[in-house]
Amino acid sequence: MGVLADYRELTPPQKTAIWASYLGWMLDAFDFFLLVFMIKAIGEEFGASIEQVSEALFLTLAARPLGALVFGWLGDRFGRRPVLMLVIALFSLMSGLSGLATSLPQLLLIRACFGFAMGGEWGLGASLVMETIPAKMRGAVSGLLQSGYPTGYLVASLVYYLFFDAIGWRAMFFIGVLPALFVLFIRLRVEESPTFVARRGHARPEWLGLLAQHWKLALYLIVLMTGMNFLSHGTGDLYPTFLQKQRGFDTHMTGTLAIVLNVGSIIGAIGFGQFAERMGRRRNLALACLVVIPVIPLWAYSTGLFPLALGAFLMGFAVQGAWGNIPAYLNELSPPAIRAMFPGFVYQLGNLFASRVSPFQAGIAADRGGDYAYALASVTLVTAVAIIAWVWFGPERREELE
């Protein structure tokens, strides 16, 4: 039976949970990626370098583990649904405040607060949907859920392409307030996770004790997620800057190539998700990272528009193809009593350890006279090889979620 046939068998609450989790992650990514297109413009207004403004990306990523811990703990205690509404409202508010910043330090503080709120969304949304759907659907839905991230990047690319020249960077952040309206959809249509409902009233194990009990698993996943975040942020965050500064493209061409990258990412996340049930999460993930390696020269060193576009599409396809396994993989390995917190926490700790990737790459480029191609290519190659080596012998579990 195919994926579409399986989807038709789902109940309305199961389908709503899937789309709510997908849209939540998409809107989260949309607000995050608005910034990456505007680093150059923000630096010009505040008289700061690209490396200085890119600290905003670092602070956003660095604050996310604390948000995952706090909001994940609240989700395990009070339910995934109400806390998910809270974090979406908060990160939308922080996006709007970003457009009101009067100095770079003020903007950096606001983006750190944005990262705190953003940190809670992924773990809550992923646990809600993975606990709601049948086990046989997890691979495909994991790919769909993770495709929300490049979809958010794609929407940000379109908004940049269409509006930036007319409205400027401040008004772009005001557009980021719109995801707050999604809270109404969750409030009216989404039901609580049946797993959480079934566990309600049971004694709750102390979360620090559970983390200590599963420290080897946590360490394995933190290292994996550090690599995964190096891969995604290392190929995405400074990509528009590379196109603007090294290839000399204007707003529309930068937006167009970013759109191509994200179309490839969406297809890759969904496509690799279809094979995860047959290949297993780890081998599917490693295969996608293997595809990354031969794409690097085309993606970073092409000068013609068509080969650059092809490289962007294939890089997005491979990187997000690897990421398409992550929601199911982390939730299946998670201790049941802390599933709203554990997957998001190890994910965002990986983000913390990878949070210097944008300033790191900007520094490499600056040291080589503005060679962003070298900075992007070298970090991506080392990261892809490291992930393949690390994940190949890791654990895997695909039984029913408790």
N, C-alpha and C positions, 0 to 999 in steps of 0.2 A: 504493500500500500504506500502511495507516495505521500510527500509532505503535505500537499494541498488536501488530500483526502483525510489525513490525520487532523489537519486544522479544522476541517468541517465538522469533525466529531467533537470538538471542544464545546464546552458550555459557554454561554454569554459571559459569565464572570471570568472564566479563564481567558477568553479572547480580550476582554477589557483590560485585564491585568497585563497581558502582553503589550498591548499598545500604549498603556499608561507608562509602563517601564521604559519602553522604547522612546516615547516622546519626551519623558523626563530627562533621559540621558542626552537626547538630541538637543534640547533646549539648554541644558547645562553646557554642553560643548559649544553651542552657538555663542553664548555669553562669553565663554573663555576665549574663543578664537577671534572675536571682534578685535581684541587687543593686538594680536599678532600682525594684523594688516596695518596697524596705525603706529607702530613703534617709531618709524622714521618721522611721521608728522608730529607726534608728541614730543620727540626729542628736539625738533626744530622750534616748537613753541616754548619749551622750557629751557632751551639752551643746553641740552644734555646730549651725550653720545648714545649711540645705539646700545652699547654695552651697559650703560647706566640705566636706560629705560627697560632693557631686557631683565633687569632685576625684578621688575613687576611680575614677570613670568615665574621667576624663581620663588618669590614670596607666595604667589598663588599656589604653586605646587607644594611648597614647604608647609603651608598651613593646612593642607588637606588631610593629613593623618589625624590631627587633633579633631577635626570635624567628623571624620569617619568614626573615631573612637567615641566621641560624645553623642553624636546623633545615632550611631549604631547601638550604643548602650540604651538610649531612649527607645529605639525601635524594638529591641528585644524585651523591653519592660512594658511599653505602652502600645506597641503595634507598629507595623511598617507604614500603614496608610496615613495616620495623622502626622507622623514625624516627616514623612515624605512631603506632605503639603507644606510643612514649616520650612524645610530647607529650600524648596523651590521659591517660596515667597522671599526668603532672606537673600538668596543669591541674585534674584531679580532686583531687589532693592539696592544691593551693592553695585550692580551694573549701572543703575541710574545715577547713583552718587559718584561713580567714576567720572561721569561727564561734567560734574560740578567742581572737580578738583582744581585748586588754584595754584598748586605747586607740585613738583615731582614727589617730594616726600609724602605729601598728602595723598597723592594717587597711589603710591606704594602701600600706604597703610590701608586704604580702601580695598586694594586688590588682595591684600593678605586676608582681610575680613571676607572678601568674596571667596577665597580659597577655602576658608574654614567652613562656610556654608556649602560650597560645592563638594567638599569632601564627604558629606553625608549622603549625597544622592545615589551614587552608584551602588553601594552596598545595600541600601534599603530597596531600591528598585529591582536589583538582581535577585535578592532573597524573596521578595514578593512574588515575582513571576516564576522562579524556579520551584518554589514551594506550592505553586498553584497548578502547574501544568503536569501532564503525564510524563514519566521518565523517557519514553521513546521520542518525545518532542524536544528534549533539552538541547541536543546538538544544534538543530535547525534554529530554535528560538534563541539560543545563545548567540549565534551568528547574527540574527536579526537585531537582537538587543544591542550588540556591540556596534552594529552598523549605524546606530543612532549617533555615535561619536563623529564619524566622518560626515554624516548627514548634517549635523550641526555645523561642522566646518564648511560644508558645501553651502548651506544657507548663509553663513557669515560671508563667504566668498561672493555670493550673489548680491547681498546687501551692500558690500563694499563696492562691487562693480557698478551697481545701479545708483547708489546714493552718496558715496564718499565725496566725490568732487563737488557736489552741490551743497552738502550740509556740514561737512567737516567732522573731525573725530569726536567732538563732544556730543553732538546729536546722534552719532552712531551708537554711543553708549545708552542714550535714552531709549533707543529701539530695543535694547536689551532688557527693558522693564517688562516687555510684553509677555514673557513666559509666566509671569505671575498670574495671568488669566487662566493658565492651565490648572491652577489650584482648584478652581471651580469645577472643572471636569472630574478631578480626582474625588472631590467632596461629594459629587452627585452620583458618579457612576462606578467607582472602583470599590470592590469589597476587600475586607481584610484577608490576609493569608490564612488558608485553612489550617496550616501547620501551627501558626501562632495561636489561632483560636483553640485548637485542640490542646495546646500546652498551657493555656491560660488557667491560672489557679494552681498549677504545679509549683513545687518548690524550685526556686531559681538558683542554680549553682553559682558560686562566686566567680566572676569572670576572670579575675587575675589568676585564680587557681586553675581554671581551665586553660588559660594561655600558657601557664607554666607546665601543665600536664602535656600539652601538645607543642612544646617549644621547638622540637626538631621539624615538625611539619610547618610551623610558622616561619622558621628560619629558611627552609627550602623555598617557601612561597614568596617571602620577602626578597630573597635574592632573584628569584624568577621575575617578580614584578619590577624590580629595579632594572633588570635587563629589558623588559617589555616597555617600560616607560622611557628608557634611553632610546629605544628603537622608534617609538611613535613620536615623542617630542623632538628627538634628534633629526627626524625626517620632515617634521611638519612645522615646528614653531618658527624657525628662521628661514623657511623656504620662501615666503614672500619677500623677505629682506634680501635673500640671495638673488631673486629675480629682479628686484629693483636696483640694488647696488652693483651687482656684478654683471648682470645681463642688460641692465639699463631699460627695463620694461616700464611702461606707464601703468596707471591704475587699471585700465581695462584689460591689458594683456596679462598683468599679474593676477587679476581676478579670474581671467579665463583659464590660465594654467592651474590655478588652485582648484577651480571647479573640476578640471579634468582629473587631477590627483584624487579628489574626493569621490568622483563617480567610480573610479577604479577601486577606491577603498570600500565603498558600499557594496559593489559587486563581489569583492574579495571576501569581506566578512560574511556575507550571506552564502556565497558559493562554497567556501571552505567549511562553513557550518553544516552543510548538507552531508559532508563526508565524515564528520566527527564521530557519528555513531558506528560507522564501519571500521575506520582506521584507529579510533581511540583519540583522546584529546591530545596526548603528548606527541604522538607521531604526526598527527595532523599539523600541530603547531610547529614542529621541527621542519616539516616539509615546506611550510609557508616561508620560514626564515631562510631555508636553503634557496628558495626562488629569489629572495632579496639580493643575494650576492652577485649574480651575473647582471642584474639590472642597474647596479650602482654606476658604472661608467656612462651609460645612456642617460641616466637621470641627472647626474651632477656635471658631466663634462660636455654634453652636447651643446652646440651653439645655434643650430637651426631650430626653427619653431616646431616643425613636425617631430623630430627626434626628441626634443625636450618634452613635448606633450605625450609622446609614447612612453618615455621614461617615467614621467609623472604618473600616468595611468597604471603602469606595471608596478611601480613602487607602492602606490596606494593599495593596489590589489594584494600584494604579498604581505605588507605590514599589517593591514587590517584583517587579512586572511588568518594570520597568526592570532591576532587579538579576538577573532570570532570564537575561539575556544574558551576564552578566559571566564566569562560569567558562569558557564556550566561547570568548568573544571574547579574553580574556587569554591563554589557552593557545594559541590559533591564532596569535596575534601573537608569542608568546615564542620567543627563540632556543632551538633544540632542546637544546643541551648543558646549559642551566641552567633547564630547564622546571620543576623542583621548586622552584627558588628565585625565578626572575624574576616569575612572576605573583603569588605571595604577597608578594614584596618590594614591588612597585609598589603593590599593593593596600594593604598595611599602612603604607607611607609616606603614601599618601593618608589613611589612618586617623590617622596622626600629625598631619598638617596640619589635619585636621578634629577633632582630639581635644579642642579647647577648646570645641566646640559646646555641650555641656551647661552648663558654667559660664558661657559667653557668654550662652546663653538665660536661665539663672537670673539673671544680672546684669541683662539687659534687663527681665525681669519685675519684679525688685526695684526698679529705677529707676522703673517705672510702677505702683508700689503693688501688686505681686503679680499683674500682668496677664500670665499665662502664655499666654493665647490669642494676644495680640499677638506675643509672643516666638516662639512656634511658627509662626504664620502668616507673619510677615515673613521669617524665615530660609528657610522652605520655598519661598516664592514666588521669592525671588532665586535660590536654588539651582537650582530646576527650569528657570528661564529660562536660566541660565548653562550648564547641562549640554546643553540642546538646541542652543545656539549652538556649543558646543565640539565636540560629537561629530559634528555633521552633515557636516563635511568631513574627518573622520578616516580612517585606513586601515582596511582589512578584508582578511582572508585566510581562506579556508575549505578549503584543500586538505588532503591526508592529513598527519598529524603524523609527522615523522621520528623 
